[in-house]
């Protein structure tokens, strides 16, 4: 018999194509993450035309379908660093930075972003 510490140190072999299923089976991401991602995508589509394109050169070529969690974080950080912070009475940001902050939180809520990353990673490998 093997020692418990040896068993715990064994690598886990997961096929890239099934990584998303593996995360859902272990309840690391919700089973309806694709439906939740579609809701976040619709928010991105509504917020993208209101984005000030002159702040960053990368904003000029953004397509709504190509925006993932890391791009949303970049947009939010750029807006946060380039504009003055206007917060409401509850401490939430207002304006474009507030909208993109809520999109970031939507990605992070219930861990939607790992599911999106798994689907991208599995399709590219």
N, C-alpha and C positions, 0 to 999 in steps of 0.2 A: 504494500500500500504506500501511496505517496503521502507526504506530509502536507497538511492544510496550507502552509505558507508556499509550498512549491506549486500547489494547484492554483492558488490565487495569482501567482506570477506568470502563469501560462498566457500566451497571447490569445486574443479573440479574433477568429477569422470570419470577417463579414464581407460578403460580396458588395461592391459599390452600388450595384443596381438595386440592392435590397436594403440599403442603409436606412432609408426613410421608413420602411416597414419595421426594421429592427428597433428604431427609436419609438415608433408608435406602440409596438408590442411591449416595450419596457416602460411605457407611459412617460417618456421624456418629452414628447411633443403630443399635442392633441390629435385624435384620429381625423378630425375635420379641419386640419390645418390648411388644406387647399381652399376650402370655402372661406375661411378667415383671411387667407392671403388675397383672395379676390376682392374682399371688402377693403383691404388696405390698398390694393391696386387702384380701386375706384377713387379713394381719397387722394392718392398720388396724382391721378389723372386730373382731378379738380384743382389741386394745389400747384401743379407744374406751370400752367399759364401765368399764374400770379407771381412766379419766382423772378426776382430781379436778375436778369441775365448778365448784367454788366459787372457783377461782383466777382465772378470767377470765370476764367476762360473755359473751364470744363462745363459750365452751365449752358454754353451755346449749342452743344451737340447732344443734349439729353433727350432720350426717347423714353416714353412712359413704360414700355415693355422691358427696357434694359435696366431699369432702376431697381436695385436690390438693397438690402439692409445697409451695406457698407456705403453705398452712394447716398442713401438717405442720411446716414450719420455725417457724411462729409458736407452735405448741403446744410444740415442743421448747425454743425460747428462753424461753417463759413458765415452763415447768417448771424449766429450768436456773437462771433468775433468782429463782424463788420458793422453791425447796427447797434444803436444804443438799446439797452435793455428797458423795455416798457412792460411792466408787470401790472396785472390787475390786483384787486383787493385780496384775492385768494392766492396770490403769488405765482400765477400762471403767466407765461409770456404772451404777449399780444402780437398781432400782425403776422407776417410771413414766418418769423422764427417760432411763434407759438403754434402755427399750423404744422410746421415740420417737426416740432417737438412732439406733438400729439401723434404724428405718423411714426416717429421712432418708438414711442411708447406702445403703439399698436403692434409694431413688429415684436417688441420685447415681451408684451403681455402674452402669456401662455406659450411662449417660446415658438413663435411662428418662424423666425429667421433660421433656425437650424434645419427645418424642413425644406425651406427654399434652397438653402445651401446644399443639402443632400441631393435634391433633385438636379441642381446644376452640376454638382460634382459627379454624380452618377452618369449623367448624359455626356459629359466631356471626357470621361475616362474610358 
